[in-house]
Amino acid sequence: MGTKTVDETGVKTDERKTDERKTDERKTDEATEAAASTEAAEATEASEAAEEAGTDAPDDADTPDDTDTPEDADVTGKTDGTEAGPTGVGQGAGAVVSAGLGIVSLTGSWVGTVASARESLMGQLQTSSSSDVGTLIEKGYGNAWQATAMWGGIFALVALIVGVVVLARPAFGAPGRPQAPWIKSVAWAGVALGVIGLLLAVLKYTDVLLGLPATG
């Protein structure tokens, strides 16, 4: 009877140990599965976060496609320059030309000098020593002075027209782009000189100003 008791106790102990081992292995397997599940969940969350970050990055950050390259800057500058209209260089040149022609109309030009000398020469050829004094004065001096006045008037008229065109140009250009003050000043000077030169030329050509002396 003692031997039987020992055997039953040993068997029960072995069975208990076996059950404990199975329980430990089951716990180990469950812990392993839980760890694997946790790692898989973390990996999934990390991949989703990376995908979200990759999706939002082009919207939030400036990519190289959105930055302005030198070529794009050049194209933009050219486009702006085209849309902005004229730079005013032509208007400035026109104003200077107008003022210069106005000064020439008052001081005289080589064209007027040559025309005056030509008329004087032709008058000498058309008259003779037997001609009266009035004819000599008219042919030798009157026609020459009128030629000088005529060319002075032509220069004054051109100066006046150019100055008016320069002053009126902004009305036909880009709206909201004012004309430079110095262009207006020079253009107005050309217009004023043109008016004065044209008036003096007309008065001289009609002998109202500095007419021929009387011979009678």
C-alpha positions as CSV (number, residue, x, y, z in Angstrom):
1,M,0.0,0.0,0.0
2,G,2.9,2.4,0.6
3,T,4.2,1.9,-2.9
4,K,0.9,2.6,-4.5
5,T,0.5,5.8,-2.7
6,V,3.9,7.0,-3.8
7,D,3.2,6.2,-7.4
8,E,-0.1,8.0,-7.4
9,T,1.5,11.0,-5.8
10,G,4.3,11.0,-8.3
11,V,1.9,10.7,-11.2
12,K,-0.2,13.6,-9.8
13,T,2.9,15.7,-9.4
14,D,4.0,15.0,-12.9
15,E,0.6,15.9,-14.2
16,R,0.6,19.1,-12.2
17,K,4.0,20.0,-13.5
18,T,2.9,19.2,-17.1
19,D,-0.2,21.4,-16.6
20,E,2.0,24.3,-15.2
21,R,4.3,24.0,-18.2
22,K,1.4,24.1,-20.6
23,T,0.1,27.1,-18.8
24,D,3.5,28.8,-18.9
25,E,3.8,28.0,-22.6
26,R,0.3,29.3,-23.2
27,K,1.1,32.5,-21.4
28,T,4.4,32.8,-23.3
29,D,2.6,32.3,-26.6
30,E,-0.1,34.9,-25.6
31,A,2.6,37.4,-24.6
32,T,4.4,36.7,-27.8
33,E,1.2,37.2,-29.8
34,A,0.4,40.4,-27.8
35,A,3.9,41.8,-28.5
36,A,3.6,40.9,-32.2
37,S,0.2,42.5,-32.4
38,T,1.6,45.6,-30.6
39,E,4.5,45.8,-33.0
40,A,2.2,45.3,-36.0
41,A,-0.1,48.1,-34.7
42,E,2.8,50.5,-34.2
43,A,4.2,49.7,-37.6
44,T,0.8,50.3,-39.1
45,E,0.4,53.6,-37.3
46,A,3.9,54.6,-38.4
47,S,3.2,53.8,-42.0
48,E,-0.1,55.7,-41.9
49,A,1.6,58.7,-40.3
50,A,4.3,58.6,-43.0
51,E,1.7,58.4,-45.7
52,E,-0.2,61.3,-44.2
53,A,3.1,63.3,-43.9
54,G,4.0,62.5,-47.5
55,T,0.5,63.5,-48.7
56,D,0.5,66.8,-46.8
57,A,4.1,67.8,-47.6
58,P,3.4,69.2,-51.1
59,D,0.5,71.2,-49.9
60,D,2.2,72.7,-46.8
61,A,5.7,73.1,-48.1
62,D,7.0,74.9,-51.1
63,T,8.3,72.4,-53.6
64,P,10.9,73.3,-56.3
65,D,8.0,73.4,-58.8
66,D,6.5,76.3,-56.8
67,T,9.7,78.3,-56.5
68,D,10.6,81.0,-59.0
69,T,13.4,79.9,-61.2
70,P,15.7,82.5,-62.9
71,E,14.0,81.7,-66.2
72,D,10.5,82.2,-64.7
73,A,11.8,85.5,-63.2
74,D,13.0,86.7,-66.6
75,V,9.8,85.8,-68.3
76,T,7.8,87.5,-65.5
77,G,10.0,90.6,-65.8
78,K,9.5,90.7,-69.6
79,T,5.8,90.2,-69.2
80,D,5.6,93.0,-66.6
81,G,7.7,95.2,-68.8
82,T,5.3,94.6,-71.7
83,E,2.1,95.1,-69.7
84,A,3.5,98.2,-68.0
85,G,3.6,100.0,-71.4
86,P,6.3,102.5,-72.7
87,T,9.1,103.6,-70.4
88,G,9.0,107.2,-71.5
89,V,12.3,107.2,-73.4
90,G,10.6,108.2,-76.6
91,Q,8.6,110.9,-74.9
92,G,11.8,112.4,-73.4
93,A,13.6,112.4,-76.7
94,G,10.6,114.1,-78.4
95,A,10.5,116.8,-75.7
96,V,14.3,117.5,-76.2
97,V,13.8,117.6,-80.0
98,S,10.9,120.0,-79.6
99,A,12.9,122.4,-77.4
100,G,16.0,122.2,-79.7
101,L,13.9,123.0,-82.8
102,G,12.3,125.9,-81.0
103,I,15.8,127.3,-80.2
104,V,16.8,126.9,-83.8
105,S,13.8,128.7,-85.1
106,L,14.8,131.8,-83.0
107,T,18.6,131.7,-83.6
108,G,18.6,130.6,-87.2
109,S,19.9,127.5,-89.0
110,W,22.4,126.8,-91.7
111,V,19.4,126.0,-94.0
112,G,18.0,129.5,-93.5
113,T,21.4,131.0,-94.0
114,V,22.0,129.2,-97.3
115,A,18.4,130.0,-98.5
116,S,19.0,133.7,-97.7
117,A,22.3,133.8,-99.6
118,R,20.7,132.1,-102.5
119,E,17.9,134.5,-102.7
120,S,20.3,137.4,-102.5
121,L,22.5,136.0,-105.3
122,M,19.4,135.5,-107.5
123,G,18.3,139.0,-106.8
124,Q,21.7,140.4,-107.9
125,L,21.5,138.3,-111.1
126,Q,18.0,139.6,-111.9
127,T,18.8,143.2,-111.4
128,S,21.2,145.5,-113.2
129,S,22.8,148.8,-112.4
130,S,20.0,150.6,-114.2
131,S,17.3,149.2,-111.9
132,D,15.8,151.6,-109.4
133,V,16.7,151.5,-105.7
134,G,13.4,149.9,-104.6
135,T,13.9,146.9,-106.9
136,L,17.5,146.5,-105.8
137,I,16.5,146.5,-102.1
138,E,13.6,144.1,-102.7
139,K,15.6,141.6,-104.8
140,G,18.8,141.9,-102.9
141,Y,17.5,142.0,-99.3
142,G,13.8,141.6,-99.1
143,N,13.6,138.1,-100.7
144,A,16.6,136.9,-98.6
145,W,15.1,138.1,-95.4
146,Q,11.8,136.4,-96.2
147,A,13.6,133.2,-97.0
148,T,15.2,133.3,-93.5
149,A,11.9,134.0,-91.9
150,M,10.2,131.2,-93.8
151,W,12.7,128.6,-92.7
152,G,12.6,129.9,-89.1
153,G,8.8,129.5,-89.2
154,I,9.1,125.9,-90.5
155,F,11.4,125.0,-87.6
156,A,9.1,126.7,-85.2
157,L,6.0,124.9,-86.5
158,V,7.8,121.5,-86.3
159,A,8.8,122.2,-82.7
160,L,5.3,123.2,-81.8
161,I,3.8,120.0,-83.3
162,V,6.4,117.7,-81.6
163,G,5.9,119.4,-78.3
164,V,2.1,119.0,-78.5
165,V,2.4,115.3,-79.5
166,V,4.6,114.6,-76.5
167,L,2.2,116.3,-74.1
168,A,-0.8,114.5,-75.5
169,R,1.0,111.1,-75.6
170,P,0.0,109.9,-72.1
171,A,-3.7,110.2,-73.0
172,F,-3.2,107.4,-75.6
173,G,-0.8,105.3,-73.5
174,A,-1.2,103.1,-70.5
175,P,-3.8,104.4,-68.0
176,G,-2.5,105.3,-64.6
177,R,1.0,105.9,-65.7
178,P,1.9,109.6,-65.2
179,Q,4.4,111.4,-67.4
180,A,7.7,112.3,-65.9
181,P,7.8,116.0,-64.7
182,W,11.0,116.8,-66.6
183,I,9.4,115.5,-69.9
184,K,6.5,117.9,-69.4
185,S,8.7,120.8,-68.6
186,V,10.9,120.3,-71.6
187,A,7.9,119.7,-73.9
188,W,6.2,122.9,-72.7
189,A,9.5,124.8,-73.3
190,G,9.5,123.4,-76.9
191,V,5.9,124.4,-77.4
192,A,6.5,127.9,-76.0
193,L,9.6,128.4,-78.2
194,G,7.7,127.1,-81.2
195,V,4.9,129.6,-80.7
196,I,7.3,132.5,-80.3
197,G,9.4,131.5,-83.3
198,L,6.3,131.0,-85.5
199,L,4.9,134.3,-84.5
200,L,8.1,136.2,-85.2
201,A,8.5,134.4,-88.6
202,V,5.0,135.4,-89.7
203,L,5.6,139.0,-88.6
204,K,8.9,139.2,-90.5
205,Y,7.7,137.4,-93.6
206,T,4.8,139.9,-93.9
207,D,7.1,142.9,-93.2
208,V,5.2,143.8,-90.1
209,L,8.3,143.4,-88.1
210,L,11.6,144.8,-89.4
211,G,10.2,145.6,-92.8
212,L,12.1,146.9,-95.8
213,P,13.1,150.6,-95.6
214,A,11.0,153.0,-97.7
215,T,12.8,154.3,-100.8
216,G,10.5,157.1,-101.7
